[in-house]
């Protein structure tokens, strides 16, 4: 939980806590600024009584019992992230998808019904259709804008409502409190993938969500060299998640936990730079004649900007754009293939800028997407935005030149 300053007793500012949380020397000893990497498989106990007590020690947040359940390095990261989330504890998983899988399997089993938002991360949809369905769990996908009307989709065997806001390709927002109110009335759990905003800019648990999910691979790592997932929750929900995680055998390398904790220190300064640069580029794109619309929740013309203004403290560097109709595939390919600073890659959240085609129409079943084969997803990294704008301008020249040559 948030620590207080010794001098005034008030709660420290978020930036201060990012610098200091997870550095409790009582966890790892010594006086090093950064908690060291503690690698372990076997943990030795002083006597048989201690060994027996340790058999259930992994259920205690600050207990090192066996390497798979985490060492002092993992404990430091969990404490730091839990402070940011406002949670009792955080579980660490080997990647973001593993975090999504845990949040699903902890609350549904054979014969249950799951309500899944239609803009969900495509691999999570794959888990629903390829893993849960054969196990006897039925999934109903719903329009992100359905809000409180989701009550009509609830069945006697419904157990979980799973959300993602904004969607990481379409960038549509959903009214989270409306879903939470319905879920609580019917005794359903709620989970939300918060990778786009991180708890620095949006805190789902404060809005009543039961499980907050994060792909630490993205902004927490920040340098495109870590695979990590985090699942934060409170009270009994933490125990349900931890029990299922233990059974699934999930574990995270101490080196990855260390790198994530290092990324934690600079999370705010990096995200603020991502935010400012992305907005500068998005506003420039909005004026381009080749662009039909920009998909960025922080822009006033976003269809649900009201939700962004109400719920979020900031925006990350990931957004989309829809090109105007009429550009042939070869022209879009020429545009994308020739960039200097925008790489072609499926992740995001690192210091580098990225661009990929976004086939949203293939990722939905409850809702459609009219901008087929002309939607692009952009991640704005930490480069100078003027260079990125020049790179995009050159891309638009290639787009138009190739389109004209094809006529």
Secondary structure, DSSP 8 states (H G I E B T S, - for coil): ---B-TTT-SB--HHHHHHHTT--HHHH-S--SS------S----SSHHHHHHHTTGGGSTT---SGGG--HHHHHHHHHHHHHHT-SEEEEESSHHHHHHHHHHTT--TT-EEEEETT--HHHHHHIIIIITTTT-EEEEE-TT-GGGGGGG--TTEEEEEEESS-TTT-----HHHHHHHHHHHT-EEEEE-TTTHHHH--GGGGT-SEEEEETTTTTT-SS----EEEEE-HHHHHHHHHHHHHHT----HHHHHHHHHHHHTHHHHHHHHHHHHHHHHHHHHT-TTEEEEE-TTSTTSTTHHHHHHH-S---SEEEEEE-TT--HHHHHHHHHT-SSEE--S--SSSSEEEEE--GGGS-SSS--S-TT-EEEEE--SS-HHHHHHHHHHHHHHHHHHHHHH-
